[in-house]
Amino acid sequence: MTSRRSSCGTLRDRDNSAIVALANPITIAGVRRLVGSNQPPQPAEETYVRALLSRNRASEDRLTEEQSKLEARLKDIESERALLVEQREEHTPIISPLRRMPWELLAEIISWATLGCAGDDAVPWVLARVSHHWRGVALSHHSLWSTFRVEGGRINEMMLEEQIKRTQRIPLKIHFTGSDYADPIPQQRVFLMLANHSARWQELNLALTQALVPCLGSLQGSLPSLKRLRIQSAGVEVETQDRIDSLFAAAPNLVDFGIHHTQLLTLPPILTSQLTSYRVHGPWQIHQRVLELASKLVEARITLPRLDDDDDEQPLPSPASDARYRMDHLQRIHVSDVKILEHLVAPALAEISLYLEGNDAPLDCLSAFISRSSCTIRRLCLQGSPQSSITAEILNRYPSITNFALVVDAASAAGFGDSVDLSNSVLHSHFGLLDQWDVDLREAPIVSPQLTDICFATTDPISFVRYRSFLGMLQSRRRGPGQTFLRAATLLTSVQHPPDFETQSALDALQDAGLNLSVRYGAHVDVGWRINHLTYGTPWVF
């Protein structure tokens, strides 16, 4: 701006120099006084002003012409630049490494992005429209189309039929979520359409409704390739349980089974003996029948109905010393009642997940189980609303634990109003429990300094998160005396507010220093999937 004003001043001085030379100082001084007044000019002053204005108009016309030329040149430059940008955008993809990437590798990358195919926004359909090359990759690799995700309220039969054609003869994964609120006829029609290819089903995740129960008859004897079966049967009448049982006879190669909300279940003995993964929510009698025969189990999730949910359910009985189930291959387990462990012996167990409420005291039962099994626990997950003092006792008792996860689920143990305060208390008391600097102030022993991985997750409607407390806990375990073990930390909540700028900057600094850190918040965060993973649940349907 300064140089521009100087240029204008120079032009103005140059244009007026001749006029100034013709005027005497008295005339010039008079004109300057008139600029700030309404007085009429003297004849000499008027002559001077008219000459000045004439010269100014000539200079203005000259500058306007120069401006027009510059604007025309600027337009030419902009057009030339736009042409260069267009050429760059057109030709840059020619040297892209993706053009030289083998189709098999590109298909593998695409497969990791493929979560299912339920509509025209599903990954394979979208990628097939990116380019001719990508369409060729998508259509030639039939495995990209092998996962079917059907939601009862959102069905596109024409696209499903086309997808079936694109799978050719490869194994299929079916994720079918029935809906009691949508028209059952299209749901039944689509299920039967998929059932025509049930011989290729390798995986079935089914949220069953009463309207879909009659369709199960079409699967009898036609599931020879099925290895994984997960069923949500909360909305199904008990009298139709035999239809579910019929699936097992049709799936001789089943090794991974889960069912949620069941009261009656009959697994064929030969099928039970080959199971390696088992997730069932039901009465203890069902679990007993499975545990008697499922000696090959590697992973189990044993969930009992809550006593206040089922008046007929009896408290878990104590086992006889010679009546325990020995699970030599079991490595991971979740139990909804720690007393279930009294019935088990698992020498290979390395990961355990427990559901605890505030007053539960699991240490004696857990210690007896670990001593009896002679196993070494590496990972501990506590779900529910455990007291931080209980957590400290468990972690201090077993220094072999290097991976700890807390899943706050206080809503199931308290009313909605109480659960907010309880969830806040449980979450933040555990921040303090694992804060090395905090325990130094309290002159308490450090809790599990050997932890390498810490995770906190909650779906409860907590009102706030003390991000600074979380940050302080992480910093204490990264910077404290001898605290170099922590490598990964996760915080997942549905709370809406983010960390403040200062706290976020400090968290970013920890991540830059090598900590594998994930802090996710808000209603959009799929905390449920992560919780299912932490507690060996089923992440697809339930």
N, C-alpha and C positions, 0 to 999 in steps of 0.2 A: 504493500500500500504506500509506503514512504517513497519508493522510487517512482511510482506512478504519479504521485502528487508533484514530485520534483520535475518530472517530464512535462506535466501540464503547466507548471509554473514557468519552465523554460520557454515553452511555446508561447505562453501568454506574454512574457517579456519580449520575445523576439517580434511578435506581431504588433506590439504597441510601441516599439522603440522609435519608429519614425514619427508617430503621433506625439510622443513625449518630447521629441526634439523640437516640434513645432509649437509646443505649448510652453508658456512661461510658468514658473513655480506658483505664481499667484492663482492662475487658472486651475492648475492641478489641485491646489489646496482647496479652492472653492468647490470643485467637483466632489472631492472627498467629503466635504461637509454636507453637500446636498444628498449624498447616498443615505444618510441617516435622518433626513428631514423631508418635509413636504413643500419646501420653498421653491419658487420658479427659478430657473437658471438665468444667468446673464448671457448676452449674445455670444461672447467668446467661449463661455462654458458650454453652451448648447452646441456650437460648432465642433468643439472638441469631443463631446459625447457622441455626436452623430458620426464623426470620423472613426471613433473607437468602435462603435457598433458595426459599422460597415466592414472594418477590418476583421472583427470577430466572426461575422457571418461567413466571410471568405474562408477563414481558418476552420470553422465548424464544418463547412461543406467539404473541405479537403480531408479532414479527419473521418467524416462519414464515409467517404469513398474508400479510404484506407481500411476502415473497419469492415466494409462489405467484402473487400478483397480477402482480408484475413478470415472472415467467416466462411467464405467459399472454400478457402484452402483448408480450414478446419473440417469442413464437411467432407472434403476429399480424403483427408487423413483418417477420419472416422470410418468412411466406407472401405478404405484400404485395410484398416485394422480389422474390421468385421470380416472381411474376406480372408485374412490370415487366420483369424480364430476359427472360422468355418473349416478351412483347410486342415488346421491342426486337429480339430475334433473328428474330422472324417478320416484322417490318416493315422492318428495315434493308435487306434485299435489294431492296425495292421501289424504292428510290432509288439502287441500285447503277448505276454507269456501264456495266456489262456489259449491262444490259437495253437500253440505247440504242445499244450497239455494233453496227455493221452486221454481218450474218452473214458477209460476205466477209472482213472484218477478223478476226473471231473464228476463222474457219476457217483463216486464215493463221497466227494464233498457235498454234492446235492443230497445224497441219502441222509447225511447228518442233519440237514435242514428240514427233512421230511418228517413231520410229526403225524401226519394222517391226511386222508383225502375225503373230506365230507362235502366240499363245494368248490365253486370256481375260484375261491381264494386260497385253496390248499396249495402247498409248495410245488408239487409236480406240475399242476396245471399252470401256475404262474410262470415257472421257469421254462416251460415248453413254449411260452409266447415271447421269450426274451429275444431269440434270434433263430435263424434256420439251423445253425450249428447246435445250439443248446436243445432245440426241439428234437434234432436227430439223436442227441445223447439221451434225452428223457424217454423217447419212444423205443430206443434200442435196448435200454436197460430195464427189464421188466420188474426188477426188484424195487424200483422207485415207486411202483404203483401197488405194492403188495399189502400195504397197511390201509385198512378201511375203518374210518371213524364216522359212525352214523349216530346222529342225535335225533331222537324221536320227533322233536318239534321243527327239525330242519332237514328235510330229505329231498334230494334231487335224484330221482330214479334214473333219468336218462344218463346222467354223468356216472352213476354207479355202474350201469350196464356197460358204458364205454370203458370204464376203469377195469372191469372184469376182463374185457377183451384184451386189454393191454398187459395184463399179468401173465398171459399165456398159460403155462402149466406149473408155475412156481408156487411154493407154499405161501399161505395167506395168514395175515394177522387181523382179527376182527375185534373192533371196539364198538360195541352196540349199547347205547344208552337209551333205554325205553322211557317213555314219558306218559304219565297218567293224565296229563293235561292236554295232550295232542290227540288228534284223530288216530285211533288204533289201527284202522284198516291199512293205511300206507305203511305203517310200521310192520305189520304182519306180512304185507306183500314183499317188502324189501328183505325182511329176515328170511322168508322162504326163497327169495331169489338168491341170496347168499348161500342158503342151505343147499342149493343145487350143486354147490362146489365145496361142500363140507369135507370131502375126502382130502382136500388140500389145506384145510384149516390146521395151522400149527399153533395158534394162540387165539383164545376166546376170552374177552373181557365183557361181561354182560350185566348190565343193570336191568334186572328182570322186573317186568310188570305182570299183573294178572292176565292182561290181554295177550301177552306173548307166550304164556305157559303152553297153550295148545300147539304152538309152533315147534316146541321141543321134540314132539313126536317125530318130526321129519328128520331128526338127527340120529335116531336109533340105528346102531350098527354102522354108522357112516363117518366116524371120526378116527380113522386109523393113524393119522399123522399128528393128532392133537397132543401137545406136550405141556401146555400151560392153560389152565382154566381158572378164571376168577369170576365169581358171581356175587352180585348184590341182590338179596332176595327179601328186603325189608317189606315190600308191598305185596308179597305173595302169601296166599292162604296156606296154612299148615297142611291142609288136606291134599294139596297138590305137590307135596314134597317128593312123592314117588316119581314125578316127571323129571325132577332134578336128578334124582338117583339114577334114572335111566341113562343119563349122559355118561356115567362112569363105565357102564358096560359097553358103551360105544367108543370108548377111548382107551384102548389097551396099552398105549405108550405114554400115558399121562405121568409126569414126574413133578409138576409144579401145580399146586391146587390151593385155592382160597375161596372162602365164602363168608359173607357178612350177614348177620341177623338170620340165623337158622335155629330151629328148635329140634328138627329131626334130620338126621343125615346117616346114610348107610353106604359106606365105601366098601367095595369088594375087597376081601383080604389080599388077593394077588395084586391088586392095584395099590393098596395101601403100602405094601412091602417095598414098592419101587419108588415111592415119593422121596424127593430130595428137598422140596420146599413146601411149606404148609402154613396157611394163614386162615384161621377160622375164628369167627365170633359166634359162640354158642355155649350150651351147657357143658359142664365138666364131663358128663357121660360120653359125649361125642369125642372129646379130646382123649379120653381114656382108650376108647376103641382104636383110635389112630395110633397113639403112642405105644400100644401093645405090639403093633406090627411094623411101624414105620422106622425100622432100625437104620435106614440109609439117610435119614434127614440131615441136611446141612444147615438149613435155615428154617426157623419156626416163629410164628406169631400166634400166641395162645391168649385169646381174649374171652373172658367170662362176662355174662350179662351182669349188670349191677343189681344188687339185691332189691333195691327199691324200684327197679324196672320190671321185675318178674317175681311175683309173690310166691310162685311155686319153686323157685330156685333155692336150694339149700346151701349153707356155708360149706366151703371146701373142707372135706374131711382130712384128717391126718393119716398118712400112709403107714403101713407096717414096714418094719426095717427091711424085710425081704420082698417087698412089693413095689419097689421103685423101678422106674423105666430107665434102662441104660441106653444112652444115645451116643455111640462111639464116634460118629461122624459129625455131630452137631457142632457148628462153629458160631452161629449167631442166633439169638433168641430175644423175643419181647414177651413179657408176661404182664397181664393186667392186674395180677395179684401175686405178690412176692411169695405167698405160701405155695404156689404152684411148684416152685423150686424144690420143695420138700419131697416131691414125687419123682425127681429126676436125678440122674447121674450123667454128667457130660464131660468127659476128660479132655476133649478137643476144643471146648468152648473158649473163644477169644473175645467175643463181643456180646454185651448184654444190655437190654433196655428194660427199665422197670417203670410201671405206672405207680406213682405215690401221691397220696394226699397228705395234708398238713400233719396229721397225728400219726401217720404210719411210721413204724420203727422197724425197718427191714434188716438191720445189720446182723442180728443173730441168725435169722433164716438164711441170709445171703452168705454169711461166713460159713455156716454149716454146709451149705451146698458147695461152695468153692473148696472147702477142706475135703469133703467127701469125694468130689470129682477130681481133685488134684489138678485143676485147670489153672491157666494163667490168663487173667482178664487184661486185655489191652485197650478196650474201648468201653466206656460207660455212657449210657443215655438215660436221663431221668425225665419222665413226662408227668405232667399233672401240676401239683403245687407243693413240692417237697420243701421242707425247712432247710435253710442253708446249713444249720448245725448238723443235720443228718448227712447232707452232701459232704461236709468236711470230714465226718467220721469215716465214710466209705472211702473217699479219696486218700485220706491219711493211712487207712488200714492197708490199702493195696497200691503201693508205689509202682506196680507194673502198668497201671493205667496211664496212657499217654494221650488219649483222645477222649475229651469230655464234651457232652452235648446236654443242654437243658432245653426242654420243650415245655413252655409254660401253658398249661391247659386248666386254669382255675375255674373256667366257666362251667365245667362239668361237675365241679365239687361245691359250687356255691350258686346262689341266685345271681341274676344278671347284674343287679346293682352292686352286690358284694364282690363280684368277680373282678371288677375294675380295680378296686383297692387291693384285693388279694394278688392280682397279677402284677401290679406295680411293685408290691412288697417283695414278692418272690423273685422277680427279675432283678431288681436293684440290690437286694440283699446278697445275691450271688455275684454281682459286680464287686461288691465290697469284700466278699469272701475270698475272691481270687486276686485281689489287689495286694501285691506284696508290700507296698508302702503303707497301706492301711493297717495291715497286720503288724508291721513294725511299730506303728504308733500304739497299738494295743498290746504290744509285747506278747503276741500270740505266735505260735509256730506257723511257718509258711505252708500253705496248702498246696500240695502237689507241684513242687517247682519243676518237675520233669515233664509237665504237659507240653505237647507239641501242637495240639489242635484243639481249639475251643470254639463252640458254637452255641449261640443263644437264639431261640426262635419262639414266637408266640403268635397265635391268631386271635387271642383274646382282645377285647376292646380296651386296651390300656390307654390312659389319658395322656401320658407323656413318656419320654425316654430320657434318662440322664446320660446324654452322650459324653459329657465330660467325665463322668464316672467310668464309663466304658473305655474311654481313651486313657484315663489314668491307670486303669487295670492293665491295659495292653502295654503302656509305657513301662510300668513297674516290672513286667515280666520280660521286657526286652532290654532294659537298662539296669536293672537291679543287680546286686552282687551275685554272680554266678548264673543269672537268668538269661541264658542264651538258647534255650530249648524251643520256645514258642515260634512256630513257623507259619501257622495259619489261624485265622480268626474270622468268625461270621456272626453277623447280627441281622436277623430278619424279623420285622414287625409290621403291623398294619397301621401304626401311628402315622399321622399325616405330616407332621413337622420334621424338617431336615435338621442336621446339625448346624450350629452357627458357623460363621465364616472361619473364625479362629480355630474351632474344634475340627472342622473339615480340613483345614490346612494341615493341622497336626496329624490327622489320620492319613492324609495323602503322603506326608513325610515318612510315616511308618511304612507305607506301601512302597515308596521309593527306596527305602532302606532294606527291602527284601521280604517284608511280611506279606504273605498271601492273605489279603484283607478284602472282605465283602460286607458292605453295610447297605442294606436295602430296606426301604420303608414305603408305606403308602398302600392304598387299597388295591393297586394294580399288581402288587408283588404276590406271586403264587407261593405263599408260605406253606399251603397244604401239601403241595408236591414234595417239598423239602422235608416236611415233618414225616410224611409217609416213608420217605427214604431213610430218615434217621431211626425210625421205629420199625423198620422192616415191613411196612404196610404195602398196599397196592396203589401205586400212583396214578393209575389210569382211570378207574371208574369210581372207586369209593373214596 
